[in-house]
Amino acid sequence: MTQYFIGIDVSTTASKALVIDAEGNIIATKSYPHALSTPQPLWSEQDPHEWWDATSHALRDVLEIVPADQIVAIGLTGQMHGLTALDAHGDILRPAILWNDQRSGAQCNAVTEKIGDKRLYQIVGTRMLPGFTGPKMRWVIENEPEVAQKISKVLLPKDYIRYRLSGAHVTDVADGSGYGLMDVGNRTWSQEVLAAFEIPASWMPDLCESSEICAYVNEVSAAATGLKVGTPIVGGAGDQPAGGIGSGIVAPGQVSLTIGTSGVAYALNNHYSPEPEGRLHTFCGPIPGTWFHMGVMLSAAGSFRWFKDEFASGMTYDQINAAVEKIKRGSEGLLFAPYLTGERNPHPDPYARGAFVGLTIRHTLPHLARAVMEGVAYGMRDNLELLRAQGIQPIDAVVSGGAINSSVWRQMITDIMQMPLYTVNTTEGAAFGAAVLSTVGSGVWSDVATACQAMVRKVDETRPNSDSLVDYDRFYKIFGDVYPSLQSISADLSFLE
């Protein structure tokens, strides 16, 4: 009897169920969307009930294709950092506060001052940023005391789905690092940081490794989804480390660049070595005994989607790409600062704002479109340079996300990164990685590296154009002056929103 494995991905836009076999062949996939709410400036929220509804519908659909009794194990992944507050009965107390929510800057500053920035970097592996779960928990305590007094557990988005599937309050160490409350070097909750935030330790879920079986499908969720009672669930990982697994990033020196709504440069390390200034996230890796470095820009392909929706809604993506291809490198002196929702790395600034710099009367819509593409690529290179400064010297990188659907943008990114970029045999990155982790947890493969060697293959490669390297190096250096030049202006403007 063929064995199958499910990866569940609770992303910002939809929940997906993906079924693979032990060789990594995709058998079935189904997703259902959920809505995003921005009730105030800097706020970003979702209703966790929608995550469960979408997930259960997706599971029922794929289980019409694959028998439930042939599902060996389930892996979970999803958007990181989202605060999901539950009471003692498991009921949701308020909308989930998401990864791109920026309301908790004051709480970050307070705990950083209390512990000391250098000490804090060493414990949690990064600067404390508003996107993280811990500062949001403190924000709820200070601003919604009637909610806080009822909290029993705070879970991440994918772990809320685990709870609905099994009744277990568990997170894996890779996703759990994103609370900003872990002693990341020792892969456990930090009592020092919890105490500094004045967050009850009882609110925290149990910790496990990403490929470790930590829960089982219960009778209630089996009835709702069609899964078999007792189906094992492994820890899984947040979308970025799971996407790293899905892209075959299993050893130091390998790098992935994900250019979706947000942009992420990701690499593994076999020892705990946080960036000295906390400008990268250094979190527990999805493989035992590893850690990962992650540089995040909050608005990558999301910047281009905003541009199309607001300024080029009457054009198709193909039409925009064709127009962009006719514009010279550098967009004739036009730069775009891709900070539409604040920024994380290398500029941890919730008040950073987007801008076109160098705009003149000769610039047309295609110039603006190309400048957006180039600005996003420069932001990604900022994070690649931080990885290089950590001693990670890739000879190439795997690239994924919506940006690579544009051949002109993919070539632009390759030229700006100044190294070959390749794709792999699946575009289901995070969900695929979660499913791979479940093959290891169930014992089908002995370890993650062996599983990826069997399942993940390089498909094609884009190489830099040699005549672009000097130009883009010059333009990138100019781009480096944009954020510091606009920093104080952006901060002043943010208070007018």
C-alpha positions in Angstrom: 0.0 0.0 0.0 1.4 3.4 -1.1 2.3 5.7 1.8 1.3 9.4 1.6 2.2 12.5 3.7 0.4 15.8 4.1 1.9 19.2 4.5 -0.5 21.9 5.8 0.5 25.5 5.1 -1.4 28.4 6.9 -0.2 31.3 4.9 -1.3 35.0 5.1 -3.6 34.5 2.1 -4.8 30.9 2.3 -4.6 27.6 4.0 -3.3 24.7 1.9 -3.2 20.9 2.1 -0.6 19.2 0.0 -0.2 15.4 -0.4 3.1 13.8 -1.5 4.4 10.2 -1.6 7.7 9.0 -0.2 9.6 10.0 -3.3 8.3 13.6 -3.2 5.8 13.3 -6.0 2.9 15.7 -5.5 -0.3 13.8 -5.5 -2.9 16.4 -4.6 -3.1 20.0 -3.4 -6.0 22.2 -2.4 -6.2 25.6 -0.8 -8.9 28.0 0.4 -8.4 31.7 1.1 -8.9 33.8 4.2 -9.3 37.6 4.6 -6.8 40.1 6.0 -7.9 43.0 8.2 -6.1 46.3 8.8 -8.4 48.1 11.3 -5.9 50.8 12.2 -2.6 52.1 10.8 0.3 49.6 11.6 -2.3 46.9 12.4 -2.7 43.6 10.6 -5.1 40.9 11.8 -6.9 37.7 10.8 -9.7 35.5 12.2 -8.2 32.1 13.2 -11.6 30.5 12.6 -11.0 31.2 8.9 -7.7 29.3 9.1 -9.4 26.2 10.5 -12.3 26.5 8.1 -10.0 26.7 5.1 -7.7 23.9 6.4 -10.6 21.5 7.1 -12.1 22.2 3.7 -8.7 21.6 2.0 -8.2 18.4 3.9 -11.6 17.0 3.0 -10.9 17.8 -0.7 -7.5 16.0 -0.9 -8.8 13.1 1.1 -11.3 12.5 -1.7 -8.2 11.7 -3.8 -6.0 9.9 -1.3 -7.5 7.4 1.3 -7.1 8.7 4.9 -5.8 5.3 6.0 -2.8 5.7 3.7 -1.8 9.0 5.3 1.3 8.2 7.4 1.9 11.6 9.0 1.2 15.3 8.8 3.6 18.3 8.9 2.6 21.8 9.6 3.9 25.2 8.4 2.6 28.7 8.1 3.1 32.4 8.6 5.4 33.1 11.5 4.9 35.2 14.6 1.1 35.5 14.6 -0.4 35.9 18.1 -3.4 33.6 18.6 -4.8 34.0 22.1 -6.9 31.2 23.6 -8.7 30.9 26.9 -8.8 27.8 29.1 -11.5 26.3 26.9 -9.5 26.8 23.7 -11.8 29.6 22.5 -10.3 32.5 20.6 -10.2 35.7 22.6 -9.4 38.3 19.9 -8.3 38.4 16.2 -4.8 37.1 15.6 -2.1 39.8 15.4 0.0 38.9 12.4 3.7 38.9 11.4 3.5 42.3 9.6 1.7 44.1 12.4 3.8 47.0 13.7 1.9 48.3 16.7 4.3 47.0 19.4 7.3 49.2 18.9 7.1 50.7 22.4 7.1 47.2 24.0 10.2 46.2 21.9 12.0 49.3 23.1 11.1 48.8 26.7 12.4 45.2 26.9 15.5 46.1 25.0 16.3 48.8 27.4 15.5 46.5 30.4 17.8 43.6 29.3 20.3 45.6 27.2 20.5 45.3 23.4 23.7 43.2 23.2 22.5 40.7 25.9 19.1 40.5 24.2 20.6 39.7 20.7 22.6 36.9 22.3 19.6 35.3 23.9 16.9 35.6 21.2 19.2 35.7 18.2 18.0 39.1 16.8 16.8 42.6 17.7 13.4 42.6 19.3 11.0 43.7 16.5 7.3 44.6 16.5 6.6 41.6 14.2 7.5 39.1 16.9 5.0 37.4 19.1 6.4 38.4 22.5 6.0 42.2 22.1 2.5 41.6 20.8 1.7 39.6 24.0 3.0 42.5 26.1 0.9 44.9 24.0 -2.2 42.9 24.8 -1.4 42.9 28.5 -1.0 46.7 28.5 -3.8 47.6 26.1 -6.4 44.9 26.4 -6.3 43.8 30.1 -9.7 42.2 29.8 -8.4 39.9 27.1 -5.1 39.2 28.9 -6.7 38.1 32.1 -8.5 35.3 30.2 -5.4 34.0 28.2 -4.5 30.4 28.9 -2.2 29.8 25.8 -0.7 31.9 23.0 -0.1 29.9 19.8 1.3 30.6 16.4 -1.0 30.2 13.3 0.1 26.7 12.3 0.1 25.6 15.9 -3.6 26.7 16.3 -4.3 24.2 13.5 -2.3 21.6 15.4 -4.5 22.4 18.5 -7.6 22.0 16.4 -6.4 18.7 15.0 -5.1 17.2 18.2 -5.9 19.3 21.3 -2.1 19.7 21.9 -0.4 23.1 22.7 2.9 22.6 20.9 5.3 24.6 18.7 8.5 23.5 17.1 11.8 25.3 18.0 12.2 26.8 14.5 8.8 28.6 14.5 8.9 29.1 18.3 12.1 31.2 18.0 9.9 33.8 16.3 8.2 34.6 19.6 11.3 36.5 20.6 11.0 34.7 23.9 13.4 31.7 23.5 16.9 31.1 24.6 17.7 30.2 21.0 21.2 28.9 21.6 19.8 26.3 24.1 16.5 25.7 22.2 14.3 26.4 25.2 12.1 29.2 26.5 14.1 32.0 28.1 12.9 32.7 31.7 14.9 35.9 31.7 13.1 37.4 28.6 9.7 36.1 29.8 10.3 37.8 33.2 11.4 41.1 31.5 8.2 41.1 29.4 6.2 40.0 32.5 4.6 37.3 30.4 3.4 34.2 32.3 5.4 31.1 31.4 2.1 29.1 31.5 1.0 30.9 28.3 3.8 29.2 26.3 3.3 26.0 24.4 5.5 23.0 24.7 8.6 22.8 22.4 9.7 20.1 20.1 12.0 19.6 17.1 10.6 20.1 13.6 10.7 16.4 12.5 9.6 15.1 15.9 6.1 13.6 16.3 4.4 15.7 19.0 0.6 15.2 18.5 -2.0 12.9 17.0 -5.3 13.6 15.2 -8.2 13.3 17.6 -11.8 12.1 17.1 -13.3 15.6 16.8 -11.0 16.7 14.1 -11.1 13.4 12.3 -14.9 13.9 11.9 -14.3 17.5 10.7 -11.6 16.7 8.2 -11.8 13.1 7.1 -8.4 12.2 8.6 -7.9 9.0 10.5 -7.9 9.2 14.3 -4.3 8.8 15.6 -2.6 10.1 12.5 0.8 11.4 13.7 1.6 15.1 13.5 5.2 16.3 13.5 6.4 19.7 14.8 6.9 21.2 11.4 8.3 24.7 11.0 7.5 28.3 10.1 7.0 29.1 6.5 10.6 30.2 5.9 12.5 27.3 7.5 10.0 24.9 6.0 10.5 26.6 2.7 14.2 26.1 3.1 13.6 22.3 3.6 11.3 22.3 0.5 14.1 24.0 -1.5 16.8 21.5 -0.3 18.7 23.9 2.0 20.1 21.4 4.4 23.8 22.3 4.8 25.9 25.4 5.7 26.8 27.5 2.7 23.5 26.9 0.9 21.2 29.9 0.5 17.6 30.4 -0.6 16.0 33.7 -1.7 12.2 33.8 -1.5 10.6 36.8 -3.2 6.9 36.6 -2.4 4.7 39.1 -0.5 7.7 39.5 1.8 11.3 38.7 0.8 13.6 36.4 2.7 17.3 35.4 2.4 17.8 32.2 4.3 20.8 30.0 5.2 21.6 27.3 7.7 24.5 27.2 10.2 25.7 24.3 12.3 26.5 26.5 15.3 24.7 29.3 17.1 26.2 32.6 15.8 23.9 35.6 15.9 24.7 38.6 13.8 26.6 41.0 16.2 24.2 43.9 15.7 21.1 41.8 15.6 20.4 42.7 12.0 19.6 39.2 11.0 17.3 36.7 12.7 19.2 33.7 14.0 16.7 31.1 15.0 16.7 27.4 15.8 17.0 25.4 12.6 14.4 22.8 11.4 17.1 20.1 11.6 18.3 19.2 15.1 21.7 20.8 15.9 21.3 23.5 13.4 20.3 27.2 13.4 19.3 29.4 10.5 20.0 33.0 9.6 17.1 34.9 8.0 17.0 38.4 6.6 13.5 39.7 6.0 12.2 42.6 3.9 8.5 43.1 4.6 7.3 44.2 1.2 9.0 42.4 -1.7 6.7 41.2 -4.5 4.0 42.8 -2.3 5.5 46.2 -3.5 5.0 45.2 -7.1 1.5 44.0 -6.5 0.7 47.3 -4.8 2.2 49.2 -7.8 0.2 47.2 -10.4 -3.1 47.4 -8.5 -2.8 51.1 -7.9 -1.2 52.4 -11.1 -1.4 49.7 -13.8 -4.6 47.8 -13.0 -5.5 47.9 -16.7 -2.4 46.1 -17.8 -1.5 42.4 -17.5 1.7 41.3 -15.9 3.0 40.3 -19.3 2.3 43.8 -20.7 4.1 45.4 -17.8 7.1 43.0 -18.1 7.3 43.8 -21.9 7.3 47.5 -21.2 9.9 47.2 -18.4 12.3 45.2 -20.6 12.6 48.3 -22.9 13.8 50.5 -20.0 17.6 50.8 -19.3 19.2 49.4 -16.2 18.9 51.9 -13.4 15.5 53.2 -14.7 17.2 56.4 -15.9 18.2 57.5 -12.4 15.0 56.5 -10.6 15.2 54.5 -7.3 12.4 52.9 -5.3 12.6 52.4 -1.5 10.5 49.2 -0.9 9.4 50.0 2.6 5.7 50.2 2.2 4.9 48.4 5.5 8.0 49.4 7.5 11.1 47.2 7.4 12.8 44.5 9.3 16.3 43.8 7.9 18.7 45.4 7.6 16.7 48.4 8.8 14.5 47.4 11.8 12.2 50.3 11.5 8.3 50.2 11.7 8.2 53.8 10.5 10.2 53.3 7.3 8.2 54.3 4.3 8.3 53.7 0.6 9.5 56.4 -1.9 10.4 57.0 -5.5 13.7 58.9 -5.5 15.0 60.8 -8.5 11.6 61.2 -10.2 11.7 63.6 -13.2 9.3 64.6 -16.0 10.9 62.1 -18.4 10.0 59.1 -16.2 7.0 57.0 -17.4 5.0 54.2 -15.9 7.4 51.6 -17.2 10.3 53.4 -15.5 8.4 53.3 -12.2 7.7 49.6 -12.7 11.3 48.8 -13.4 12.4 50.9 -10.4 10.1 48.9 -8.1 11.5 45.7 -9.4 15.1 46.9 -8.9 14.3 48.4 -5.5 13.0 45.0 -4.3 16.1 43.3 -5.6 18.4 45.8 -3.9 16.6 45.1 -0.6 17.1 41.4 -1.1 20.8 42.0 -1.8 21.0 44.0 1.5 20.0 40.7 3.3 22.4 38.6 1.2 25.2 40.9 2.2 24.4 40.4 5.8 24.6 36.6 5.3 28.0 37.0 3.6 29.2 39.0 6.5 28.3 36.0 8.7 30.8 33.9 6.7 28.2 32.3 4.4 29.7 32.5 0.9 27.3 30.8 -1.5 28.3 30.1 -5.1 24.6 30.1 -6.1 21.2 30.3 -4.5 17.8 28.7 -5.0 15.1 31.3 -5.8 11.4 31.1 -5.4 8.3 33.2 -5.0 6.0 35.2 -7.3 8.8 37.5 -8.6 10.4 34.7 -10.6 7.3 34.3 -12.7 8.6 37.4 -14.6 11.6 36.5 -16.7 12.8 40.1 -16.8 12.5 40.5 -13.1 14.3 37.2 -12.4 17.2 38.2 -14.7 17.3 41.6 -12.9 17.5 39.8 -9.5 20.2 37.5 -10.7 22.3 40.5 -12.0 21.9 42.4 -8.8 22.8 39.4 -6.6 25.7 38.8 -9.0 25.6 35.0 -8.8 23.6 32.2 -10.5 20.1 31.6 -9.2 18.3 28.3 -9.8 14.8 26.8 -9.2 13.9 23.3 -7.9 11.3 20.8 -9.0 8.5 22.1 -6.8 7.0 25.5 -6.3 5.2 24.3 -3.2 8.1 25.3 -0.9 6.8 25.6 2.6 4.0 23.0 2.3 6.4 20.6 0.6 9.0 21.2 3.3 6.4 20.4 6.0 5.5 17.2 4.3 9.1 16.2 3.9 9.6 16.7 7.7 6.7 14.3 8.3 8.4 11.7 6.2 11.4 11.9 8.5 9.3 11.9 11.7 7.5 8.8 10.6 10.8 7.0 9.9 10.4 6.7 6.1 13.7 8.7 5.7 16.4 8.6 8.3 17.1 12.3 8.3 16.1 15.5 6.5 19.2 15.7 4.3 18.6 12.2 3.0 14.9 13.0 2.4 15.8 16.1 0.5 18.4 14.4 -1.6 15.8 12.0 -2.7 13.0 14.5 -3.3 14.5 17.9 -4.3 16.2 18.5 -7.6 17.6 21.5 -9.4 15.5 22.4 -12.5 17.0 25.4 -14.3 19.5 28.2 -13.7 19.7 31.9 -14.5 23.2 33.4 -14.8 24.2 37.1 -14.4 24.8 39.1 -17.5 28.5 40.1 -17.3 27.8 43.6 -18.8 25.4 44.4 -16.0 27.7 43.8 -13.0 29.5 47.2 -12.9 26.3 49.2 -13.5 24.3 47.4 -10.8 27.2 47.6 -8.3 27.1 51.4 -8.8 23.4 51.6 -8.5 23.3 49.4 -5.4 25.8 51.7 -3.6 23.5 54.7 -4.3 20.5 52.7 -3.1 22.4 52.2 0.2 22.0 56.0 0.9 18.3 56.1 0.4 17.0 54.7 3.7 19.3 56.8 6.0 18.5 59.9 3.9 14.8 59.4 4.4 14.7 57.9 7.9 13.8 61.0 9.9 11.3 62.2 7.3 9.6 58.9 7.3 9.3 58.9 11.1 7.9 62.4 11.1 5.3 61.5 8.4 4.2 58.3 10.2 2.7 60.4 12.9 0.4 62.1 10.4 -1.2 58.8 9.3 
